[in-house]
């Protein structure tokens, strides 16, 4: 009976805390506009971006722009940078990274910003 109650507690506890390292985690990124004009044309406001983190793989929607991915420490120091060409939908981060980081997906005229925990 004690084992059954303990198992039930573990099951209910898992339902209360559904985010684990191996489960996908959605991360909503905010937009920061750095310029209202690109090549002389006013661009429409980009939509918010939803990315997914599973283990060390980031999945994002395919777009028609190139991104530079930046991970920054709490003090703003960049610790990882990668180029994401247009149309790409995944990038794998180094497994040596751990902790909480500010994530930025940067374009010429705007960037997305959010918090990422590895």
LINNOR-V340565 format. One record per residue. N is the residue number from 1. RES is the residue in one small letter. SS is DSSP state (2 for helix, 1 for strand, 0 for the rest). Layout:
BEGIN
N_RES_SS ; N_RES_SS
END
This chain:
BEGIN
1_x_0 ; 2_x_2 ; 3_x_2 ; 4_x_2 ; 5_x_2 ; 6_x_2 ; 7_x_2 ; 8_x_2 ; 9_x_2 ; 10_x_2 ; 11_x_2 ; 12_x_2 ; 13_x_2 ; 14_x_2 ; 15_x_2 ; 16_x_2 ; 17_x_0 ; 18_x_0 ; 19_x_0 ; 20_x_0 ; 21_x_0 ; 22_x_0 ; 23_x_0 ; 24_x_0 ; 25_x_1 ; 26_x_1 ; 27_x_1 ; 28_x_1 ; 29_x_1 ; 30_x_1 ; 31_x_1 ; 32_x_1 ; 33_x_1 ; 34_x_0 ; 35_x_0 ; 36_x_0 ; 37_x_1 ; 38_x_1 ; 39_x_0 ; 40_x_0 ; 41_x_1 ; 42_x_1 ; 43_x_0 ; 44_x_0 ; 45_x_0 ; 46_x_0 ; 47_x_0 ; 48_x_0 ; 49_x_1 ; 50_x_1 ; 51_x_1 ; 52_x_1 ; 53_x_1 ; 54_x_1 ; 55_x_0 ; 56_x_0 ; 57_x_1 ; 58_x_1 ; 59_x_1 ; 60_x_0 ; 61_x_0 ; 62_x_0 ; 63_x_0 ; 64_x_0 ; 65_x_0 ; 66_x_0 ; 67_x_1 ; 68_x_1 ; 69_x_1 ; 70_x_1 ; 71_x_1 ; 72_x_1 ; 73_x_0 ; 74_x_0 ; 75_x_0 ; 76_x_0 ; 77_x_0 ; 78_x_1 ; 79_x_1 ; 80_x_1 ; 81_x_1 ; 82_x_1 ; 83_x_1 ; 84_x_1 ; 85_x_0 ; 86_x_0 ; 87_x_0 ; 88_x_0 ; 89_x_0 ; 90_x_1 ; 91_x_1 ; 92_x_1 ; 93_x_0 ; 94_x_0 ; 95_x_0 ; 96_x_0 ; 97_x_0 ; 98_x_0 ; 99_x_0 ; 100_x_1 ; 101_x_1 ; 102_x_1 ; 103_x_1 ; 104_x_1 ; 105_x_1 ; 106_x_1 ; 107_x_0 ; 108_x_0 ; 109_x_0 ; 110_x_1 ; 111_x_1 ; 112_x_1 ; 113_x_1 ; 114_x_1 ; 115_x_1 ; 116_x_1 ; 117_x_1 ; 118_x_0
END
